[in-house]
């Protein structure tokens, strides 16, 4: 047999293997996946079969393991049964009908109810928010619950750690959850863990990737929530991690980057829902049920009778749920807007539904604004984000760029003059599908007025990007934008 025969045989076998891979991909990948994501995976496997198959095996499963999802569903049923017995959490008939429907949707998806009689304060300054949480820790009598995507022990957070130590010394139980992958990436994370152990904090990793201990899921499915609850009566949530403003990253320090955040301090019945999210995560990660010992029911929390008291609802989301709870909330509110939609997201990589909602708002004659960073800290995400600017600007969206060296990391938006959402969720495919997030929907003109001040500060600090300016972008940059947009669909 000559070499030509073997060459033909090799090519024939390779073609058969490639065809088998593609056919298998066509059968397996589209199941339960959005068409755009499925097409992106199939395209990658067709063009680069070896790389595509390997990546799919590592990050192709966009849901948490069945055991974790079953546990989340079980917890949701427990929450529903308790809410049904709690008259305080019944929907207020005085709320506008459209708002009742959004509340109903959120409760159907998450089991958590809305409540009236809440108060909230926005904390737009980095050290201010950490100091506010630290001060609250010093008032703790029974328990403190802390949950962050990233936890660092540095000059910025040292006071917070000292407050945890004082609380433990008073007999307060301090519990802390930190995301396994994100926190382990921080320099000196081992010293941080040693400090928690020295203080006596009860802590656990969220979504640990430890296959030899039987703990494994897709490595980039992360818990991105930021929560602090003190005695079940005061809560904090928002975008900020428990770490220095440059994230203790030598690369960020070299570039002079600083993160701009927004947190909110909460009191009232809604704090019970914030705490429920923590308790659910704690139960899933540790197996310890604290619902009878470290939960203050909403009915036992003070209800504000002030004229500007707020109606609030907590909306957790993530791969532990069967649907994208945060995306459904965002879409419902944007489609319900009648005057204006003002969005802030550091990583703005929306899916088609979100793009249609935003551009449709412009076509209905609404004022639509988007605040993003002028520079990016993540190459692929930043370029994918930029790929949407042309369509948005042409539709009439006003885009404002927050100036370097700041990374506008705040995550919030406001609808008309009385609805707002704040939390940990970006408006990107990762936050919709891959990250565990928590959002807070607020109805109240006073809260939105405070958010308007924050938005105006963004305008004053930055500048507006015009369509004329954007059309002058070099072809090389827009090519990268488009290429990165394709990779963003791989979920």
Secondary structure, DSSP 8 states (H G I E B T S, - for coil): --HHHHHHHHHHHHHHHHHHHHHHHHHHTTTTS-HHHHHHHHHHHHHSHHHHHHHHHHH---S--HHHHHHHHHHHHHHHHHHHT-GGGS--TTS-HHHHHHHHHHHHHH---EEEEEEEEEE-SHHHHHHHHHHHHTT-SSEEEEEES-B--STTTHHHHHHHHHHHHTT-EEEEEEEHHHHHTSTTHHHHHHHHHHHT-EEEEES--BGGGTB---TT-EE---EEEETTTEEEEES--BS-TTTT-HHHHHHT-EEE--EEEEESTHHHHHHHHHHHHHHHHH----TTTS---GGGS----STT-EEEEEEEESTTSSS-HHHHHHHHHHHH-SSEEEEE-SS-B--HHHHHHHHHHHHTT-EEEEEEESS-SSHHHHHHHHTTHHHHHHHT-EEEEE-TTEEE---EEEETTTEEEEES--SBHIIIIIEEEEEEEEE-HHHHHHHHHHHHHHHHHSEEE-HHHHTTS-HHHHHHHHHHHHHHT--
